[in-house]
Amino acid sequence: MKADNARRIRHSSPAISGHMPRRALRKLDPELDLSFHLKTMDDLPRPWSIEKLFACEQPLEVEVGSGKGLFLQSAAIANPEHNFLGIEIATKYARFASARLAKHELHNAVMIHGDAQRLFGEFLPDNSLAAVHVYFPDPWWKKRHHKRRVMNEQFVPQIERTLAYGGTLHFWTDVAERFDATLELIAAHSGLTGPIVVAERPAEHNLDYRTHFERRMRLADTPIYRAEFRKA
């Protein structure tokens, strides 16, 4: 399937850059206990053990670049039979997302402050994930920063390795150029099946979006490009 067939585009305005400034974060409640919901790379178990991170062993989904944590919160509430692990390299966003989980007392969702490349390369075993979610990664426009792009030729094989058979990679972006390039990258460096078309779902309330970034893009009537891949 060609890249164009995986897109779900709203045509009324040009794309907004992936570097749109974010609003300032709200102050965290100092009384919130983040000890369960916020981990560092040093806190992760070696060898890997789900039971040491979550209340019970369930299928695990990982979100790369969790930002403010809206997806983790919504997904954990909607799917209590799955565990959700978010990883975020920016300290303030990792703390904000973990506070969101702690406030809702979600015991099937945990945030890690750290590097996704390390999490996948050093910790996650083969065939261990039900899904990997990558929503609106930084496009890193400058050539000297291209090596910072999370979807690269080293990381894509790690996603395939860690996905269980039947597991799904969800990839969304607002940058058409990066969408096309990433689909080509996945085709060249993995055996994942796809891209599979993802239809845009109408929002039923003000926060009924995968991420805050999706909400901003859709309210601005900006195109979003979505695709799924599966490990067969």
SULMO-V229516 format. One record per backbone hydrogen bond with DSSP energy under -0.5 kcal/mol. NH is the residue of the N-H (numbers start at 1). CO is the residue of the C=O. Records with the same first field share a line. If there is no record, write none. Layout:
# SULMO-V229516
NH: CO ; CO
This chain:
# SULMO-V229516
5: 2
6: 2 ; 3
7: 4
8: 224
11: 9
20: 17
30: 28
32: 29
34: 32
38: 34
39: 111
41: 113
43: 40
44: 40 ; 41
52: 49
53: 50
54: 50
55: 107
58: 56
59: 81
60: 128
61: 83
62: 131
63: 85
64: 62 ; 133
65: 63 ; 87
66: 87
69: 66
73: 69
74: 70
75: 71
76: 72
77: 73
78: 74
79: 75
82: 79
83: 59
84: 108
85: 61
86: 110
87: 63
88: 112
91: 89
94: 90
95: 91
96: 92
97: 93
98: 94
99: 95
100: 96
101: 97
102: 98
103: 99
104: 100
105: 102
106: 101
107: 105
109: 106
110: 84
111: 37
112: 86
113: 39
114: 88 ; 112
119: 115
120: 116
121: 117
122: 118
123: 118 ; 119
124: 119
127: 161
128: 125 ; 162
129: 162
130: 60
131: 60
132: 168
133: 62
134: 170
135: 64
136: 134 ; 172
145: 142
146: 143
148: 145
149: 146
152: 150
156: 152
158: 154
159: 155
160: 156
161: 157
162: 158
163: 159
164: 129
166: 231
167: 164
168: 130
169: 229
170: 132 ; 168
171: 169 ; 227
172: 134
173: 225
176: 174
179: 175
180: 176
181: 177
182: 178
183: 179
184: 180
185: 181
186: 182
187: 183
188: 184
189: 185
190: 186
193: 230
195: 228
196: 228
198: 6
199: 197
208: 205
209: 207
215: 211
216: 212
217: 213
218: 214
219: 215
220: 216
221: 218
222: 217
223: 13
224: 8
225: 173
226: 6 ; 224
227: 171
228: 196
229: 169
230: 193
231: 167
232: 230
